[in-house]
Every structure is written in structure tokens, then in C-alpha cells.
Amino acid sequence: MRADESEREGVGEGVGKGEEEEEEEEEEEEEEVEEEKEEEIMMAVSFFGIVIVTENFVDSRIVEANMKIFNRRNPERMIGWMPWVPFDYTVSPYYEICRVCMYATMIMLYPFGVIRLSLMPILLLLVIGQFESISLKISGISFNQGAHKVEENIKDVIKLHQEILLISKNLVEFFRPIILLKAIFTFWMFAVLMVVITEEPIGSAIFINCAFCLLCSGYELLVDCWSGELLARKSEKVGVAAYYCQWERMSNRVRRNLVMLTLRAQKPIQLDVRPYLIPMSLQTYVQIMKASYSCYALLLTIKAEKH
């Protein structure tokens, strides 16, 4: 009887500990979700804070343009990123209605903007993780596992590598138009923004807007170039892992499979417009920055000659 009671108590304690562990895991998951929500809220608040700050620091030239060119009654009333409208939005109640509509539109478009900026790096990181897992699987293959087991593992790795290569090619083909547009317009946009920042007084609305756009565009391009660089390196790492997996002690059939895998991995997956044309890498990022600075210096020289 005592033994049965002690067993029941032990089972009850085990069940209680299991429930406590499950509750702790649920609490940790809830905390992680809350932290992610707080980060998203902070990003949105910082974005709209910049909008409000740029509205409060109204540039005198914009006020003058509202008064002389557009003939608006209250030229000091400004709405950030407000497009041209065929009526005077500075008059109440049009001003309040336009302000609410503008902020509502920005709130709805904010998630889509985040997705657009982060879609390519996220998909590339998923593919990069697959290449890394293939490298780890190859590194774990040893001749001590037996010839049949080694041959099966190599075949599984080759099949997985072929599938990831197909996904990578489709991903590169899908993002090539976006890469082309970024490569063409980014350096020119950087040059124009730097010219405006150089001529505008520090703290003005135009200065803050241009500086914010320059930082966001530069960070976006850096993330894309870094993702492309990492994709090329991780795809090459598969061949390196195949070379260091003790192939000299394996059978001839396994060696032939490893040779084919190594030869294919020597050609890295490159995120580019065309083969060997504008690859997204850190070197390309530096070249775009150099081209932007050259264009910036040229624009300043042309403007100085005109004046």
C-alpha cells in the first residue's frame, strides 16, 4: 500500500512538473509575442514621430510657395507627404479631413512597406539556411558509418541540393527586375539627396526628410547586398564541406557523387541582373556609393558653373 501511494505521489509530482513546464513555455511564448508587438509599435511610433516633427518644422520657402503659387489661405498649415489636391486643403474642415485620411492611409500602407522592404532578404535568408544545413549534413558524413549508409546520405544530400538550387534560381529570376531598378535609380537618388542636404540648413523640414530618405534607402540597399553576398558564400560552402568530408577513404561511387557535388557548388548562386552583371554584393554596394559620390560632385560642379 505504501509503495502504491509513493508511486502515485511520484506520478502526481511528475504531472505537476510537466504542467509547470508547459505553463512556463506558454508564458515565454507570450512574452516573445508581446516583445515583437512592442518592437512593431515602436517602429510605427518612430515613423509617425518623424512625420509630426517634419510638419512642425515648416520651411519658409514651402509656406511662400503655398501662398504665392497655390494661393492658399492658410499657407502655414502643412501635412507631411501630402500630394497635390485640386482644392485648398488648408481651410477647415478640409484640413482636418485630409489630415485624418493621410494618416489613415499611412497606417494601412505601413505593413505593406515593411513587407516590401524585408521580403527579399527574408526569402534569401531562408535559402541561405538551407545551404548551411546541407553543409552541416555533409560535414557529419564519415566513412565509419558504413559504405551503404554513406551512399544513402550522399544521395539524400544531392537531392536536397538540387531542390535548393532550383528554388534559388527561381528566386533570382523573380527579383532580377527589382535589382535592375535599384541599380539604375539608387545611385542617382543618392546623389540628388546629398545635393539637397548639402544646400539646406540643418534642422529644416526638407533637410530632415531628405536625410531620412537617404538613410532608409542606404540601409535597404545594404541589406539586399549583404543578403546576396551571404547567399553566394553559403552556396560555395557546400563544395568546401564536400572536400573536407574524408572522401579519400570512401568508395569510388561516393567519390564520383562528391566530385559532381563539388563541381556544381564551385559556381555560386549569385543574385544579379544577368550572369556576372551587377551582382548584389558588398563590393557592388561600395561601387554604387562611389558612383553616387561622383555624380554628386558633378552636380555640384555644374551648379557652381551656372551661378
Backbone bond lengths (Angstrom), bond angles and torsions (degrees), N, CA, C in turn:
res aa  C-N    CA-C-N  psi(-1)  N-CA   C-N-CA  omega(-1)  CA-C   N-CA-C  phi
1 M - - - 1.465 - - 1.515 110.48 -
2 R 1.318 115.29 -46.48 1.468 118.37 179.47 1.534 110.72 -62.85
3 A 1.320 116.29 -38.31 1.472 119.01 179.46 1.518 110.73 -64.41
4 D 1.373 115.23 -40.46 1.468 118.03 178.34 1.513 110.99 -64.28
5 E 1.341 116.17 -41.23 1.467 118.88 179.74 1.519 111.42 -64.56
6 S 1.337 116.72 -40.61 1.471 119.33 179.33 1.520 111.01 -65.94
7 E 1.360 116.35 -36.77 1.465 118.77 177.11 1.514 111.10 -64.93
8 R 1.353 115.86 -41.77 1.465 119.12 178.74 1.522 111.46 -63.56
9 E 1.340 115.19 -40.56 1.466 118.41 177.88 1.524 111.09 -63.38
10 G 1.355 116.34 -40.56 1.466 119.13 178.61 1.507 112.00 -64.80
11 V 1.352 115.95 -40.62 1.465 119.23 177.29 1.513 110.80 -64.44
12 G 1.358 115.52 -41.33 1.466 119.08 178.87 1.513 111.75 -63.98
13 E 1.337 116.80 -40.82 1.466 119.26 177.23 1.522 111.20 -64.27
14 G 1.360 117.22 -40.21 1.465 119.71 178.42 1.510 112.11 -63.52
15 V 1.359 115.95 -41.66 1.462 119.28 178.06 1.515 110.71 -64.84
16 G 1.370 115.04 -40.36 1.465 118.37 178.94 1.515 111.93 -63.86
17 K 1.327 116.77 -41.15 1.469 119.55 178.07 1.523 110.97 -65.50
18 G 1.358 115.82 -39.94 1.459 117.94 178.32 1.519 112.07 -62.41
19 E 1.341 116.14 -40.69 1.466 119.32 178.19 1.518 110.99 -65.42
20 E 1.345 116.35 -40.19 1.466 119.36 178.31 1.526 111.28 -62.93
21 E 1.337 116.69 -41.71 1.465 119.46 178.59 1.527 111.08 -63.90
22 E 1.346 116.37 -41.13 1.467 119.00 177.84 1.521 111.41 -63.15
23 E 1.348 115.94 -41.32 1.466 119.05 178.34 1.523 111.18 -63.85
24 E 1.346 116.40 -40.73 1.466 119.28 178.29 1.531 110.96 -63.63
25 E 1.345 117.20 -41.47 1.467 119.77 177.90 1.522 111.40 -63.35
26 E 1.348 116.33 -41.45 1.466 119.13 177.98 1.522 111.24 -63.42
27 E 1.340 115.93 -40.47 1.468 118.89 178.14 1.524 111.26 -64.16
28 E 1.341 116.92 -40.99 1.467 119.59 178.03 1.526 111.11 -63.50
29 E 1.340 116.97 -41.58 1.470 119.44 177.83 1.522 111.36 -63.28
30 E 1.346 116.09 -41.42 1.464 119.12 178.19 1.523 111.11 -63.69
31 E 1.339 116.72 -39.65 1.465 119.65 177.89 1.525 111.30 -64.12
32 E 1.344 117.17 -40.70 1.466 119.67 178.01 1.528 111.36 -63.45
33 V 1.347 116.06 -42.00 1.469 119.20 178.44 1.520 110.46 -63.39
34 E 1.344 116.44 -41.52 1.465 119.56 179.01 1.525 111.37 -64.69
35 E 1.339 117.00 -39.65 1.466 119.60 177.70 1.525 111.20 -63.56
36 E 1.338 117.18 -41.61 1.471 119.54 177.60 1.521 111.23 -62.79
37 K 1.341 116.39 -40.75 1.464 119.43 178.10 1.524 110.78 -64.02
38 E 1.345 116.22 -40.51 1.465 119.22 178.74 1.525 111.31 -63.65
39 E 1.340 117.20 -39.80 1.468 119.74 177.63 1.526 111.41 -63.27
40 E 1.334 116.76 -43.20 1.467 119.51 178.08 1.519 111.18 -63.02
41 I 1.342 116.04 -40.87 1.467 119.45 179.05 1.521 110.45 -64.49
42 M 1.342 117.22 -41.10 1.466 120.15 179.67 1.526 111.08 -64.72
43 M 1.339 117.99 -39.29 1.462 120.42 177.42 1.523 111.07 -63.24
44 A 1.353 115.50 -43.49 1.463 118.42 179.52 1.521 111.24 -66.00
45 V 1.350 116.39 -41.41 1.468 120.03 -179.88 1.521 110.92 -64.43
46 S 1.338 117.45 -41.71 1.468 120.03 178.60 1.524 111.22 -64.42
47 F 1.333 116.59 -38.32 1.469 119.88 178.99 1.520 110.85 -63.82
48 F 1.331 116.18 -49.58 1.461 118.94 -179.27 1.526 111.25 -71.08
49 G 1.333 116.80 -25.75 1.465 118.67 173.98 1.513 111.71 -64.30
50 I 1.316 116.42 -39.97 1.470 119.88 176.37 1.521 110.87 -63.18
51 V 1.346 116.11 -39.32 1.469 119.58 178.03 1.519 110.70 -61.71
52 I 1.332 116.46 -44.83 1.469 120.38 -178.41 1.524 110.71 -66.01
53 V 1.343 116.51 -40.00 1.467 119.50 179.79 1.522 110.78 -63.79
54 T 1.324 117.06 -42.82 1.468 119.78 179.64 1.519 111.72 -66.10
55 E 1.320 117.20 -27.77 1.463 119.60 176.66 1.523 111.44 -74.75
56 N 1.311 116.45 -34.34 1.466 119.13 -178.89 1.526 111.64 -74.44
57 F 1.337 117.44 -35.34 1.460 120.77 177.37 1.533 108.69 -88.56
58 V 1.301 115.80 76.88 1.458 121.39 -175.83 1.521 109.66 -77.80
59 D 1.330 116.23 131.28 1.456 121.32 178.21 1.528 109.71 -78.75
60 S 1.333 116.23 137.15 1.471 120.70 -177.69 1.522 112.05 -64.63
61 R 1.337 117.38 -31.22 1.462 119.81 179.85 1.525 111.75 -69.75
62 I 1.358 116.27 -34.37 1.460 118.85 176.48 1.524 110.23 -67.66
63 V 1.328 116.39 -39.49 1.467 120.26 176.93 1.524 110.39 -62.57
64 E 1.329 115.89 -41.77 1.462 119.77 179.04 1.527 111.38 -65.20
65 A 1.344 116.67 -38.52 1.467 119.87 177.34 1.519 111.09 -65.83
66 N 1.341 116.68 -40.18 1.466 119.39 177.14 1.525 111.85 -62.25
67 M 1.318 115.93 -32.87 1.461 119.75 -175.70 1.523 111.58 -83.21
68 K 1.342 117.95 -44.59 1.463 120.88 -172.82 1.526 113.32 -90.15
69 I 1.324 116.56 -39.67 1.465 119.76 -175.86 1.530 111.42 -86.45
70 F 1.339 115.57 -50.04 1.466 119.40 -176.03 1.529 113.28 -92.40
71 N 1.349 117.05 -10.16 1.472 121.77 177.70 1.532 112.06 55.08
72 R 1.315 115.51 48.87 1.452 120.22 179.72 1.526 110.48 -89.69
73 R 1.330 115.17 146.32 1.461 119.80 -173.54 1.529 112.08 -72.35
74 N 1.307 117.21 -38.03 1.468 121.91 -179.76 1.529 108.79 -119.73
75 P 1.323 117.14 77.03 1.476 119.56 -173.74 1.517 113.96 -65.71
76 E 1.338 118.09 -18.22 1.465 119.83 -179.17 1.528 112.14 -77.19
77 R 1.318 117.70 -12.72 1.461 121.07 178.43 1.532 109.16 -80.75
78 M 1.321 115.19 119.64 1.459 120.67 -177.22 1.521 109.52 -126.84
79 I 1.322 115.45 146.29 1.462 122.89 174.28 1.523 107.30 -125.19
80 G 1.334 116.18 123.56 1.461 120.40 -177.03 1.512 113.10 -61.87
81 W 1.345 116.18 134.39 1.460 123.65 179.43 1.537 112.14 56.93
82 M 1.331 116.08 32.92 1.461 120.01 -179.74 1.523 109.44 -83.86
83 P 1.331 119.61 121.35 1.467 120.65 178.24 1.519 111.26 -73.29
84 W 1.329 115.41 171.08 1.459 119.36 178.78 1.523 109.75 -69.94
85 V 1.312 116.98 136.70 1.464 123.20 178.30 1.524 108.14 -125.92
86 P 1.326 118.19 151.20 1.473 120.53 -175.34 1.517 114.28 -79.54
87 F 1.322 118.45 13.48 1.462 121.08 178.80 1.521 108.64 -137.68
88 D 1.293 116.25 168.72 1.464 122.18 -179.00 1.528 108.78 -82.93
89 Y 1.348 115.73 100.83 1.462 119.02 -176.84 1.530 112.95 -80.27
90 T 1.327 118.13 -4.54 1.464 119.92 179.75 1.523 112.85 -81.32
91 V 1.322 117.40 -5.65 1.465 121.69 -179.61 1.521 108.83 -95.66
92 S 1.329 116.87 136.15 1.464 121.27 176.31 1.526 109.43 -71.95
93 P 1.342 119.09 143.51 1.470 128.11 3.28 1.528 114.05 -91.61
94 Y 1.365 117.48 7.15 1.463 119.51 -178.97 1.529 111.54 -61.80
95 Y 1.325 116.18 -35.44 1.462 120.12 -178.66 1.527 110.55 -62.91
96 E 1.329 117.03 -47.88 1.462 120.86 -179.24 1.525 111.43 -65.47
97 I 1.349 116.35 -41.25 1.468 119.66 -179.36 1.531 110.65 -65.68
98 C 1.329 116.87 -45.10 1.472 120.43 179.01 1.520 111.51 -63.72
99 R 1.313 116.54 -36.85 1.468 119.94 -179.92 1.524 110.79 -65.35
100 V 1.342 116.40 -45.05 1.463 120.11 178.95 1.530 110.55 -64.50
101 C 1.334 117.28 -44.23 1.468 120.79 179.76 1.527 111.52 -63.35
102 M 1.345 116.53 -38.51 1.461 120.06 -179.19 1.522 111.11 -66.32
103 Y 1.334 117.04 -45.68 1.459 120.14 179.53 1.527 111.43 -67.49
104 A 1.336 117.63 -37.52 1.466 120.20 177.80 1.528 110.90 -63.83
105 T 1.323 116.08 -40.59 1.470 119.93 177.69 1.525 111.44 -64.36
106 M 1.335 116.60 -41.15 1.462 119.94 179.13 1.522 111.36 -65.93
107 I 1.346 116.92 -37.51 1.463 120.17 179.01 1.528 110.60 -65.50
108 M 1.336 116.86 -40.53 1.468 119.97 -179.96 1.524 112.18 -71.98
109 L 1.329 117.23 -34.51 1.463 120.43 -178.11 1.523 112.94 -83.75
110 Y 1.339 118.09 -13.82 1.464 121.08 -177.79 1.534 112.15 -59.96
111 P 1.371 119.63 -48.47 1.476 118.07 178.18 1.520 113.20 -61.04
112 F 1.340 117.21 -38.16 1.466 119.69 179.28 1.531 111.01 -65.56
113 G 1.327 115.96 -36.54 1.458 118.90 176.89 1.517 112.29 -65.20
114 V 1.346 116.51 -40.77 1.464 120.40 177.88 1.528 110.52 -63.65
115 I 1.339 116.36 -42.14 1.470 120.01 178.86 1.525 110.97 -63.57
116 R 1.340 115.89 -41.71 1.468 119.12 -179.13 1.519 111.18 -63.46
117 L 1.335 116.81 -39.81 1.457 120.10 -177.49 1.524 112.46 -75.44
118 S 1.333 117.41 -27.79 1.462 120.37 -173.81 1.521 113.72 -106.67
119 L 1.343 118.85 -3.38 1.463 120.09 -175.12 1.524 111.75 -65.32
120 M 1.331 117.55 -51.17 1.456 120.15 -177.16 1.531 112.17 -64.03
121 P 1.350 120.32 -47.31 1.473 118.07 177.81 1.521 113.60 -61.30
122 I 1.348 117.88 -36.76 1.463 120.18 -179.07 1.530 110.76 -66.22
123 L 1.327 117.06 -46.30 1.464 119.95 178.56 1.524 111.56 -63.54
124 L 1.325 116.06 -39.02 1.467 119.12 178.08 1.524 111.16 -65.93
125 L 1.330 117.16 -38.59 1.468 119.87 179.05 1.526 111.20 -65.88
126 L 1.331 117.67 -34.48 1.462 119.95 175.56 1.531 111.07 -63.56
127 V 1.320 116.84 -44.23 1.469 120.37 178.19 1.528 110.43 -66.26
128 I 1.326 116.50 -39.13 1.470 120.52 178.03 1.524 110.63 -61.28
129 G 1.336 116.48 -40.39 1.464 119.95 176.98 1.520 112.50 -62.82
130 Q 1.331 117.09 -35.63 1.465 120.11 176.88 1.529 111.54 -66.47
131 F 1.328 117.03 -42.06 1.470 119.72 176.07 1.532 111.07 -62.45
132 E 1.318 116.45 -38.61 1.466 119.97 178.73 1.527 110.89 -65.66
133 S 1.336 117.34 -40.10 1.467 119.95 178.32 1.529 111.48 -65.64
134 I 1.335 116.92 -36.41 1.470 120.01 176.25 1.527 110.44 -63.56
135 S 1.326 116.60 -42.41 1.472 119.93 178.75 1.524 111.06 -61.92
136 L 1.334 116.67 -40.29 1.467 119.91 178.88 1.526 111.61 -67.15
137 K 1.334 117.17 -38.05 1.465 119.69 177.64 1.525 111.08 -64.70
138 I 1.325 116.88 -40.94 1.469 119.89 178.62 1.525 110.50 -65.81
139 S 1.325 116.84 -39.37 1.468 119.81 179.47 1.526 111.85 -65.33
140 G 1.352 116.35 -27.63 1.464 119.52 179.87 1.512 114.44 -82.20
141 I 1.317 118.45 -6.09 1.465 121.49 179.39 1.526 109.53 -80.52
142 S 1.329 116.88 130.57 1.466 122.22 -179.39 1.524 109.27 -136.56
143 F 1.323 116.34 151.23 1.470 120.71 -179.96 1.522 111.47 -67.53
144 N 1.348 118.12 -17.40 1.463 121.48 179.14 1.527 112.29 -70.79
145 Q 1.329 118.30 -13.58 1.459 121.42 -178.96 1.524 112.98 -75.07
146 G 1.295 118.26 -13.26 1.457 120.98 -176.48 1.513 111.22 103.63
147 A 1.337 115.87 146.37 1.460 120.48 -174.25 1.527 111.57 -63.17
148 H 1.342 116.69 -43.75 1.473 119.59 -177.96 1.526 110.89 -66.11
149 K 1.318 117.06 -43.28 1.469 120.95 -179.64 1.524 110.99 -65.29
150 V 1.323 116.93 -41.25 1.467 120.71 179.20 1.524 110.72 -63.64
151 E 1.337 116.32 -41.76 1.467 119.61 -179.60 1.528 111.21 -64.37
152 E 1.328 117.52 -40.81 1.469 120.51 177.63 1.524 111.28 -64.33
153 N 1.333 116.67 -42.22 1.467 119.82 179.67 1.531 111.61 -63.77
154 I 1.333 116.24 -40.81 1.469 119.59 179.06 1.528 110.80 -64.51
155 K 1.334 117.19 -40.75 1.466 120.09 178.36 1.529 111.29 -63.45
156 D 1.337 116.21 -41.92 1.469 119.42 178.15 1.526 111.20 -63.15
157 V 1.329 116.22 -40.43 1.463 120.23 179.31 1.528 110.93 -64.71
158 I 1.334 116.80 -41.96 1.473 120.33 -179.77 1.527 110.73 -64.90
159 K 1.335 117.35 -41.70 1.468 120.08 177.54 1.525 111.01 -62.11
160 L 1.328 116.49 -44.57 1.460 120.21 178.98 1.525 111.27 -64.55
161 H 1.328 116.25 -38.77 1.468 120.30 179.03 1.529 110.99 -65.09
162 Q 1.315 117.58 -40.02 1.464 120.45 177.89 1.528 111.38 -64.56
163 E 1.324 117.00 -39.95 1.470 120.11 178.46 1.524 111.29 -64.78
164 I 1.332 116.99 -42.71 1.467 120.31 179.73 1.526 110.59 -67.42
165 L 1.323 117.24 -35.92 1.470 119.78 176.42 1.528 111.22 -63.39
166 L 1.331 116.71 -40.48 1.467 120.10 178.19 1.527 111.10 -64.44
167 I 1.330 116.57 -43.16 1.468 120.07 177.46 1.523 110.66 -63.14
168 S 1.320 116.84 -41.10 1.467 120.69 -179.50 1.524 111.27 -64.10
169 K 1.330 117.01 -42.27 1.468 119.81 179.11 1.526 111.33 -63.24
170 N 1.325 116.71 -43.27 1.470 119.72 177.85 1.524 111.18 -63.90
171 L 1.319 116.42 -37.68 1.462 120.57 179.15 1.523 111.01 -66.06
172 V 1.319 116.56 -43.02 1.466 120.38 178.68 1.525 110.71 -64.77
173 E 1.327 116.90 -42.72 1.468 120.27 178.61 1.524 111.40 -62.06
174 F 1.315 116.79 -36.51 1.462 120.68 -178.31 1.522 111.83 -69.31
175 F 1.335 117.12 -38.40 1.458 120.69 -174.41 1.529 113.59 -93.73
176 R 1.310 119.11 0.50 1.469 120.33 -178.95 1.527 113.60 -62.16
177 P 1.339 120.86 -41.95 1.478 118.60 175.93 1.522 113.26 -60.66
178 I 1.331 116.80 -37.64 1.466 120.10 178.66 1.521 110.43 -65.96
179 I 1.329 116.98 -41.13 1.466 120.50 178.79 1.519 110.64 -63.36
180 L 1.327 116.76 -40.58 1.467 120.39 179.66 1.527 110.88 -62.72
181 L 1.319 117.47 -45.08 1.465 120.68 179.20 1.525 111.25 -63.25
182 K 1.320 116.84 -41.61 1.464 119.72 178.88 1.521 111.37 -64.83
183 A 1.328 116.16 -42.31 1.465 119.02 -178.47 1.521 111.88 -65.62
184 I 1.340 117.60 -34.31 1.464 120.52 -177.39 1.522 111.96 -77.19
185 F 1.325 116.11 -46.28 1.460 120.23 -170.04 1.523 114.33 -94.49
186 T 1.335 118.22 -19.49 1.460 119.02 -173.29 1.517 111.96 -66.27
187 F 1.328 117.36 -48.80 1.463 118.77 -175.83 1.530 110.85 -65.38
188 W 1.341 117.76 -35.85 1.463 120.40 178.41 1.531 110.77 -68.63
189 M 1.322 116.68 -40.78 1.458 120.25 178.36 1.522 110.85 -64.31
190 F 1.340 117.42 -41.23 1.459 120.58 177.17 1.523 111.05 -59.28
191 A 1.337 116.34 -44.02 1.467 120.37 -178.28 1.526 111.22 -63.23
192 V 1.325 117.32 -45.40 1.469 120.85 -179.35 1.521 110.90 -65.00
193 L 1.320 116.96 -43.06 1.467 119.66 179.45 1.521 111.43 -63.96
194 M 1.331 117.54 -38.41 1.467 119.66 178.82 1.525 111.45 -67.29
195 V 1.326 117.33 -35.88 1.468 120.07 176.28 1.520 110.52 -63.28
196 V 1.324 116.66 -44.76 1.468 120.42 179.67 1.524 110.72 -64.47
197 I 1.326 117.26 -42.63 1.465 120.60 179.85 1.523 110.78 -64.23
198 T 1.326 117.17 -37.09 1.468 120.31 179.82 1.518 111.95 -64.37
199 E 1.329 117.47 -37.08 1.462 120.94 -174.59 1.524 113.34 -89.71
200 E 1.317 118.51 -22.02 1.463 120.44 -177.13 1.522 110.80 -83.64
201 P 1.333 117.65 146.97 1.468 120.35 175.55 1.520 111.28 -68.08
202 I 1.318 115.87 144.95 1.462 120.59 -178.31 1.532 109.59 -66.68
203 G 1.333 115.67 130.85 1.457 120.93 179.34 1.506 114.48 98.54
204 S 1.316 118.23 -9.89 1.460 120.28 178.73 1.527 109.89 -73.12
205 A 1.334 115.81 163.88 1.464 120.38 -177.92 1.521 111.45 -63.58
206 I 1.328 116.34 -41.81 1.474 119.67 -179.99 1.527 110.53 -65.71
207 F 1.333 116.90 -40.29 1.465 120.93 178.76 1.529 110.55 -61.31
208 I 1.332 117.05 -45.87 1.468 120.74 -178.25 1.521 110.70 -65.69
209 N 1.333 116.71 -43.36 1.467 119.86 179.95 1.525 111.69 -63.07
210 C 1.327 116.78 -46.14 1.471 120.29 -178.85 1.525 111.57 -67.05
211 A 1.337 116.71 -39.79 1.464 119.39 178.35 1.526 111.01 -64.71
212 F 1.328 116.41 -40.84 1.463 120.35 178.30 1.530 110.88 -63.55
213 C 1.324 117.51 -45.02 1.469 121.24 178.17 1.527 111.48 -63.46
214 L 1.339 116.64 -38.67 1.464 120.42 179.79 1.526 111.12 -65.21
215 L 1.332 116.94 -44.08 1.463 120.56 180.00 1.527 111.33 -65.77
216 C 1.332 116.97 -44.47 1.466 120.20 -179.47 1.528 111.51 -64.46
217 S 1.327 116.94 -43.78 1.466 120.27 179.97 1.527 111.43 -66.36
218 G 1.337 116.49 -41.10 1.459 119.52 177.87 1.513 112.44 -64.62
219 Y 1.345 116.37 -39.80 1.465 119.67 178.73 1.529 111.11 -67.58
220 E 1.328 116.80 -40.61 1.467 120.61 178.58 1.526 110.91 -61.68
221 L 1.329 117.07 -45.90 1.462 120.23 179.33 1.524 111.20 -65.47
222 L 1.332 117.38 -37.06 1.461 120.91 178.87 1.525 111.12 -64.11
223 V 1.327 117.71 -42.59 1.464 121.02 178.96 1.526 111.00 -63.32
224 D 1.331 116.65 -41.92 1.467 119.91 179.23 1.530 111.63 -65.36
225 C 1.331 116.70 -43.84 1.472 120.14 179.54 1.524 111.10 -66.75
226 W 1.333 116.38 -39.10 1.471 119.66 178.23 1.526 110.71 -65.06
227 S 1.334 117.59 -39.85 1.466 120.87 178.27 1.527 110.95 -64.40
228 G 1.344 116.94 -42.57 1.457 119.69 177.22 1.521 112.69 -63.70
229 E 1.339 116.45 -39.40 1.471 120.55 177.36 1.523 110.99 -63.43
230 L 1.330 116.21 -43.85 1.462 120.49 -179.20 1.525 111.41 -67.23
231 L 1.329 117.23 -35.96 1.466 120.66 177.53 1.526 111.15 -62.64
232 A 1.321 117.33 -43.83 1.465 120.55 179.68 1.532 111.32 -64.72
233 R 1.330 116.89 -41.63 1.469 119.80 -178.06 1.524 111.79 -68.19
234 K 1.335 116.88 -42.89 1.464 119.69 -178.28 1.525 111.54 -69.41
235 S 1.334 118.17 -33.30 1.466 119.63 176.54 1.529 111.11 -68.58
236 E 1.328 117.35 -33.85 1.471 120.53 175.53 1.524 111.92 -72.47
237 K 1.326 116.38 -27.24 1.465 120.32 -177.63 1.524 111.91 -64.88
238 V 1.335 117.52 -24.09 1.468 120.80 178.01 1.527 110.36 -61.52
239 G 1.332 117.35 -44.20 1.460 120.66 178.09 1.518 112.74 -65.66
240 V 1.325 116.86 -37.20 1.469 120.40 177.75 1.524 110.52 -64.88
241 A 1.353 116.53 -42.07 1.463 119.96 178.34 1.524 111.41 -64.77
242 A 1.339 117.04 -36.42 1.468 120.07 177.98 1.525 111.71 -67.18
243 Y 1.322 117.42 -31.68 1.466 120.55 -179.48 1.530 111.26 -72.60
244 Y 1.332 117.77 -32.42 1.466 121.20 -175.80 1.533 112.86 -100.13
245 C 1.328 119.00 27.44 1.475 119.96 -177.56 1.533 112.14 -105.51
246 Q 1.315 118.32 30.95 1.468 123.90 176.99 1.539 111.72 60.20
247 W 1.316 115.47 44.36 1.462 119.85 -177.57 1.520 112.77 -68.65
248 E 1.342 117.73 -22.14 1.466 119.87 -176.29 1.526 112.24 -68.55
249 R 1.355 117.79 -17.60 1.460 121.12 179.53 1.530 112.57 -100.58
250 M 1.307 118.04 5.54 1.464 121.80 -176.66 1.520 110.58 -99.11
251 S 1.324 115.30 174.04 1.468 120.72 -177.33 1.526 110.56 -73.48
252 N 1.326 114.99 165.74 1.468 119.79 -178.76 1.529 112.16 -64.75
253 R 1.333 117.44 -36.05 1.461 120.34 179.65 1.524 110.80 -64.59
254 V 1.327 116.45 -42.57 1.468 120.32 178.11 1.522 110.01 -66.22
255 R 1.321 117.26 -37.73 1.468 120.00 178.75 1.526 111.44 -62.40
256 R 1.334 116.39 -42.24 1.469 118.99 179.18 1.529 111.09 -62.67
257 N 1.322 116.29 -41.24 1.469 119.09 177.97 1.525 111.65 -64.00
258 L 1.326 116.02 -39.88 1.468 119.67 178.74 1.524 111.41 -67.53
259 V 1.342 116.30 -35.65 1.472 119.25 177.61 1.520 110.56 -63.96
260 M 1.332 117.05 -44.56 1.463 120.49 178.00 1.526 111.28 -62.01
261 L 1.332 116.27 -40.85 1.468 120.31 178.79 1.522 111.27 -65.66
262 T 1.332 116.60 -40.79 1.469 120.32 -179.87 1.525 111.45 -67.25
263 L 1.329 116.91 -42.07 1.469 120.10 179.16 1.524 111.36 -63.26
264 R 1.321 117.07 -39.07 1.465 119.17 179.30 1.528 111.06 -70.67
265 A 1.305 117.58 -35.75 1.463 120.53 -178.43 1.523 112.52 -74.23
266 Q 1.344 117.77 -16.63 1.463 119.73 178.38 1.521 112.24 -68.22
267 K 1.326 117.53 -20.76 1.467 122.03 175.74 1.525 107.90 -97.27
268 P 1.320 118.24 99.54 1.471 119.92 -173.29 1.521 112.31 -70.13
269 I 1.314 115.39 155.42 1.460 121.69 173.35 1.523 107.75 -77.52
270 Q 1.312 116.59 114.49 1.465 121.86 -174.93 1.521 109.28 -112.61
271 L 1.317 116.00 129.31 1.460 121.91 175.55 1.520 107.84 -84.67
272 D 1.332 116.70 102.09 1.461 120.56 -174.01 1.528 110.21 -145.91
273 V 1.340 115.33 173.28 1.462 121.19 178.68 1.524 110.39 -75.42
274 R 1.294 116.09 -47.16 1.456 125.18 174.18 1.522 106.61 -140.77
275 P 1.340 118.63 163.83 1.463 118.60 179.65 1.527 112.37 -52.19
276 Y 1.326 115.35 121.44 1.467 124.57 179.10 1.535 112.45 63.79
277 L 1.327 118.08 24.06 1.460 122.22 177.69 1.526 108.72 -123.70
278 I 1.323 116.35 115.75 1.466 125.02 -179.93 1.528 110.62 51.84
279 P 1.325 118.97 63.97 1.464 119.66 175.27 1.526 110.89 -73.17
280 M 1.321 116.22 142.80 1.462 120.85 178.15 1.526 108.56 -80.77
281 S 1.320 115.37 97.54 1.458 121.70 -179.90 1.520 108.53 -143.87
282 L 1.319 115.65 172.39 1.462 119.79 179.24 1.523 111.10 -65.86
283 Q 1.321 116.99 -32.71 1.464 120.20 176.24 1.532 110.75 -64.62
284 T 1.328 116.89 -40.20 1.468 120.19 176.26 1.519 111.04 -63.89
285 Y 1.321 116.65 -37.59 1.472 120.29 178.14 1.530 110.66 -61.60
286 V 1.326 116.08 -43.60 1.469 119.79 178.27 1.528 110.64 -64.72
287 Q 1.323 117.56 -40.80 1.464 120.55 178.95 1.528 111.92 -64.52
288 I 1.333 117.13 -38.30 1.469 119.99 177.30 1.521 110.31 -64.84
289 M 1.322 116.96 -39.61 1.465 120.12 178.37 1.535 110.91 -65.38
290 K 1.326 116.83 -39.81 1.468 119.75 177.38 1.530 110.94 -64.79
291 A 1.334 116.63 -43.20 1.466 119.74 178.15 1.526 111.13 -63.93
292 S 1.322 117.02 -36.89 1.467 120.37 177.81 1.518 111.22 -64.69
293 Y 1.328 116.25 -41.55 1.468 118.99 179.23 1.529 110.92 -66.78
294 S 1.340 117.27 -38.94 1.472 119.80 177.46 1.524 111.09 -63.10
295 C 1.331 116.11 -42.28 1.465 119.93 177.66 1.525 110.96 -66.35
296 Y 1.324 116.69 -37.01 1.466 121.64 177.33 1.530 111.02 -62.96
297 A 1.329 116.78 -45.53 1.467 120.17 178.03 1.525 111.36 -64.48
298 L 1.329 117.44 -37.43 1.460 120.89 178.16 1.530 111.34 -65.00
299 L 1.320 117.20 -42.31 1.464 120.58 178.82 1.523 111.50 -64.18
300 L 1.333 116.74 -40.31 1.468 119.50 177.78 1.525 110.93 -64.87
301 T 1.332 116.97 -39.43 1.470 120.23 178.90 1.526 111.30 -64.55
302 I 1.328 116.92 -44.49 1.471 120.64 178.87 1.521 110.80 -62.54
303 K 1.313 116.50 -41.36 1.463 119.49 -179.46 1.519 111.14 -68.15
304 A 1.336 117.33 -37.76 1.466 120.12 178.70 1.526 111.17 -66.71
305 E 1.332 117.63 -37.30 1.468 120.17 178.30 1.525 111.83 -66.92
306 K 1.318 117.61 -35.31 1.464 120.44 178.77 1.523 111.64 -67.34
307 H 1.332 115.82 -37.25 1.463 119.65 179.51 1.535 111.25 -82.09
